[in-house]
Amino acid sequence: MTAFVIWAAVCAAAATLFVAGPLLRPAAGAARGDRLLGAGAGILVVLAAAFLYAHWSTWSWRSGAPVTDGNSVEALLAATQDRPDDVQAWLNLGRGYLRIAQWPLARRSFQHADRLSKGGNAAALAGIGQTIVFENNGNQTPEAAALFERALVLDPHSPQALFYSGVAMLNAGKLAEARARFAAMRELGPPPQILVALDKQIAAIDVEIARRKPDPATAIHLLVTLDSALRDKVPAGATLFVFVRSPQGGPPLAVKRLTPGFPQQVDLSAADSVLAGNRINAGQHVEVMARISASGTPTASHGDLYGELRAVAGAPALRELSIGQLSP
């Protein structure tokens, strides 16, 4: 049993790096608040893993023995053979395979449950999404994200869908949406240690939302769009950077790192400064650029898509910033 606990801790640590890595990794425009959110998300991954495991585990931690052999993978597989049209039997089998890290087998089991329920079972959809995440080394794909959203339509209280979609939104910078998912997970009554972690994560998000609130006197309001002719040139896993520079050059006055999605409204102001003392001033004439980066860095690389315009800080109008050029 000790070996199992050690192995589980190692797996949880790996999952933490996959999920929290994008926020912990130094990047242009990354602030201390981003790293705190990343650290909080990492802790939340470990604790939430324990919370979700509690729904599936058959281990009796007091007695040191399984509750029943009926929940072994062999028994669960036999149940699906005895009752091939039983949705719950296939869900149980999928969870059994998850416990032993057999992702492809778990995915097929959840997919079978989904077919039997004709797409109407939230647990099956969330299970498929979870196995996709595991099969992709902890990276959430658009397919997995769509499955979690469908699961939440059927069951707004699905812990897996709330957790994984919340972490994805946190990594994408969608703080308000991530906060709502974690708050909903909190209402499910998780164990005390997870409740504490959720409260800390929600508090960190609240602090970051307040920090990022645009300063009206220096705000630049943008609607970032993408030229339709370039839509098929956006690479998978790309990052969208929107930054403000002085026409005289120098380091950026403000930066935001976002997930590509168009059209997308973006507000930048002195609250998004990168360096202390290097901020946008009210009424300042500036240059604004949006860049889709395949490398994950804001510096220009061959094949990057970008667009730029000139703006005046503090102007109330919404400006359209169209990405329509290709870096040589």
C-alpha positions in Angstrom: 0.0 0.0 0.0 2.9 2.4 0.7 4.2 1.9 -2.8 0.7 2.8 -4.2 0.6 6.0 -2.1 4.1 7.0 -3.4 3.1 6.3 -7.0 -0.1 8.3 -6.6 1.9 11.2 -5.2 4.3 11.1 -8.2 1.4 11.0 -10.6 -0.3 13.9 -8.9 2.9 15.9 -9.0 3.2 15.2 -12.7 -0.4 16.3 -13.3 0.4 19.5 -11.3 3.2 20.4 -13.7 1.1 19.8 -16.7 -1.8 21.9 -15.5 0.0 24.7 -13.6 3.0 24.8 -15.9 1.6 27.4 -18.3 1.0 29.8 -15.5 4.3 29.1 -13.6 6.4 29.3 -16.7 8.1 32.7 -17.0 6.8 34.6 -20.0 6.5 38.1 -21.3 3.8 39.9 -19.5 3.7 37.3 -16.7 3.1 39.0 -13.4 3.5 37.7 -9.8 -0.2 37.2 -9.7 0.0 34.8 -12.6 2.5 32.7 -10.8 0.5 32.7 -7.6 -2.5 31.5 -9.6 -0.4 28.7 -11.1 0.8 27.6 -7.8 -2.7 27.6 -6.4 -3.9 25.6 -9.4 -1.2 23.1 -8.8 -2.2 22.5 -5.2 -5.8 22.3 -6.3 -4.9 19.6 -8.8 -3.4 17.4 -6.1 -6.3 17.8 -3.7 -9.0 17.6 -6.4 -7.5 14.3 -7.6 -8.0 13.0 -4.1 -11.6 14.2 -4.1 -12.4 12.6 -7.5 -10.6 9.4 -6.6 -12.8 9.1 -3.5 -15.8 8.6 -5.8 -14.2 5.6 -7.5 -11.9 4.0 -5.0 -12.8 0.7 -3.4 -10.0 0.8 -0.8 -10.9 0.9 2.9 -8.2 3.1 4.4 -9.1 2.0 7.9 -9.0 -1.7 7.3 -6.2 -1.6 4.7 -8.1 -3.9 2.4 -10.5 -3.5 -0.6 -14.1 -3.1 0.3 -15.2 -5.8 -2.1 -13.7 -7.8 -4.9 -16.8 -7.0 -6.9 -15.1 -3.7 -7.8 -12.0 -5.2 -9.3 -11.5 -4.6 -13.1 -12.1 -8.3 -13.7 -15.4 -8.2 -11.9 -16.4 -4.9 -13.6 -15.6 -6.4 -17.0 -17.7 -9.5 -16.2 -20.6 -7.2 -15.2 -20.6 -5.6 -18.7 -20.6 -9.0 -20.2 -23.6 -10.1 -18.1 -25.4 -6.8 -18.7 -24.1 -5.4 -22.0 -26.9 -2.8 -22.1 -26.3 -1.5 -18.6 -24.9 2.1 -18.8 -23.8 2.1 -15.2 -21.9 -1.1 -15.6 -19.9 0.5 -18.5 -19.3 3.6 -16.4 -18.0 1.5 -13.5 -15.7 -0.3 -15.9 -14.4 3.0 -17.3 -13.6 4.2 -13.8 -11.9 0.9 -13.0 -9.6 1.3 -15.9 -8.9 4.9 -14.8 -7.8 3.7 -11.5 -5.1 1.5 -13.1 -4.1 4.2 -15.7 -5.5 2.2 -18.7 -6.6 5.3 -20.6 -7.5 3.8 -24.0 -9.6 1.1 -22.3 -11.2 3.6 -20.0 -12.1 5.8 -23.0 -13.7 2.9 -24.9 -15.7 2.0 -21.9 -17.0 5.6 -21.4 -17.7 5.8 -25.2 -19.8 2.6 -25.0 -21.8 4.1 -22.1 -22.2 7.3 -24.1 -23.6 5.3 -27.1 -26.0 3.3 -24.9 -27.3 6.6 -23.3 -27.4 8.3 -26.8 -25.3 11.2 -25.6 -27.5 11.8 -22.6 -25.2 10.8 -19.7 -23.0 13.5 -18.1 -20.7 11.0 -16.4 -20.0 9.2 -19.7 -19.1 12.5 -21.5 -17.0 13.7 -18.6 -15.2 10.4 -18.5 -14.4 10.5 -22.2 -13.1 14.1 -21.7 -10.9 13.0 -18.8 -9.3 10.2 -20.6 -8.5 12.5 -23.5 -6.7 14.8 -21.1 -4.7 11.9 -19.7 -3.9 10.5 -23.2 -2.6 14.0 -24.1 -0.2 14.2 -21.2 -2.5 16.4 -19.2 -3.2 18.9 -22.0 -6.8 19.7 -22.6 -7.8 19.5 -26.3 -10.8 21.3 -27.9 -12.5 17.9 -28.1 -12.2 17.4 -24.3 -13.3 20.9 -23.5 -16.4 20.5 -25.6 -17.2 17.2 -23.8 -16.9 18.8 -20.4 -19.2 21.6 -21.5 -21.8 19.1 -22.8 -21.5 17.2 -19.5 -22.3 20.4 -17.6 -25.4 21.1 -19.7 -26.7 17.7 -18.6 -25.4 17.8 -15.0 -24.2 21.3 -13.7 -22.8 19.4 -10.7 -20.4 17.1 -12.5 -17.2 17.4 -10.4 -14.9 16.2 -13.2 -16.4 18.6 -15.7 -16.3 21.5 -13.2 -12.7 20.8 -12.2 -11.1 20.3 -15.6 -13.1 23.1 -17.4 -12.2 25.4 -14.4 -8.5 24.7 -14.7 -8.6 25.1 -18.5 -10.3 28.5 -18.1 -7.8 29.5 -15.4 -4.9 28.7 -17.7 -6.6 30.6 -20.6 -6.9 33.7 -18.4 -10.7 33.5 -18.2 -10.7 34.3 -14.5 -14.3 35.0 -13.9 -15.4 31.8 -15.7 -12.8 29.8 -13.8 -14.0 31.3 -10.5 -17.6 30.3 -11.2 -16.6 26.7 -11.9 -14.5 26.4 -8.7 -17.3 28.0 -6.7 -19.8 25.5 -8.1 -17.3 22.7 -7.2 -17.1 24.1 -3.7 -20.9 23.8 -3.3 -20.6 20.0 -3.8 -19.3 19.6 -0.3 -15.8 18.3 -0.9 -13.5 17.2 2.0 -12.2 20.0 4.3 -8.7 20.1 2.8 -10.1 20.5 -0.7 -12.5 23.1 0.5 -9.6 25.1 1.9 -7.7 24.8 -1.4 -10.8 25.9 -3.4 -11.2 28.9 -1.1 -7.6 29.9 -1.5 -7.8 29.5 -5.3 -11.0 31.6 -5.5 -9.4 34.3 -3.3 -6.4 34.4 -5.5 -8.6 34.8 -8.6 -10.5 37.6 -6.9 -7.2 39.4 -6.2 -6.0 39.0 -9.8 -9.4 40.1 -11.2 -9.1 43.3 -9.2 -5.5 43.8 -10.3 -6.4 43.4 -13.9 -9.3 45.8 -13.9 -8.6 48.3 -16.6 -7.6 51.8 -15.5 -10.2 54.0 -17.3 -7.7 56.9 -17.8 -5.2 54.6 -19.7 -7.5 51.9 -21.1 -7.4 50.8 -24.7 -10.4 48.9 -25.8 -9.9 46.4 -28.6 -11.9 43.9 -30.6 -9.3 41.5 -32.0 -10.4 39.8 -35.2 -8.7 37.4 -37.6 -8.8 37.7 -41.4 -10.8 34.8 -42.7 -8.1 34.0 -45.3 -5.7 33.2 -42.5 -8.0 31.0 -40.3 -6.4 27.8 -41.5 -2.9 29.1 -40.7 -3.4 29.3 -36.9 -1.2 26.5 -35.6 -2.5 24.1 -32.9 -1.4 25.2 -29.4 -0.7 28.8 -30.5 -0.7 31.7 -28.1 -2.2 35.2 -28.7 -0.2 38.1 -27.4 -1.6 41.6 -27.4 0.8 44.3 -26.4 1.3 48.1 -26.3 4.5 49.9 -27.2 5.6 53.5 -27.3 6.3 54.8 -30.8 9.8 55.6 -29.6 10.5 51.9 -28.9 11.6 50.2 -25.7 10.0 47.4 -23.8 6.2 46.9 -23.9 4.1 49.2 -21.8 1.4 46.5 -21.4 1.0 42.8 -22.4 -1.7 40.2 -22.3 -1.2 36.5 -23.1 -4.4 34.9 -24.3 -5.8 31.8 -26.0 -6.6 32.5 -29.7 -10.3 33.0 -30.2 -11.9 35.4 -32.6 -13.5 37.9 -32.4 -12.2 38.6 -28.9 -12.6 41.7 -26.8 -9.4 42.8 -25.0 -8.8 45.7 -22.7 -5.3 46.9 -21.9 -4.3 49.6 -19.5 -1.6 50.6 -17.0 -2.8 47.7 -14.9 -1.2 45.4 -17.5 2.3 46.8 -17.2 5.2 44.5 -17.4 7.8 46.6 -15.6 7.4 48.9 -12.7 7.7 52.5 -13.8 7.1 51.6 -17.5 3.4 52.1 -17.8 0.9 53.6 -20.2 0.1 57.3 -19.5 -3.3 58.9 -19.9 -3.7 60.4 -23.3 -0.5 58.8 -24.6 -0.2 57.9 -28.3 0.8 54.3 -28.6 1.3 51.4 -31.0 -0.8 48.2 -30.4 0.0 44.8 -31.8 -1.7 41.4 -31.7 0.5 38.4 -32.6 -0.4 34.7 -32.9 2.7 32.9 -31.9 3.4 29.2 -32.6 6.4 29.3 -30.3 4.6 30.7 -27.3 6.8 33.8 -27.2 5.9 37.4 -28.2 9.0 37.9 -30.3 8.4 37.7 -34.0 9.0 34.3 -35.7 8.6 33.1 -39.2 5.0 32.3 -40.0 3.5 34.2 -37.1 0.2 36.1 -37.8 -0.1 39.6 -36.6 -1.9 42.9 -36.9 -1.2 46.4 -35.5 -2.7 49.9 -35.1 -2.1 53.2 -33.4 -4.3 54.3 -30.5 -4.7 56.9 -27.8 -4.7 55.7 -24.2 -8.0 56.5 -22.4 -10.1 56.9 -25.6 -13.5 55.3 -24.9 -14.1 53.9 -28.4 -13.8 50.2 -29.2 -11.1 49.8 -31.9 -11.0 46.8 -34.2 -7.5 45.2 -34.4 -7.5 42.9 -37.3 -4.8 40.1 -37.6 -4.2 39.9 -41.3 -0.5 39.8 -41.9 2.1 36.9 -42.0 5.6 37.4 -40.6 8.3 36.7 -43.2 
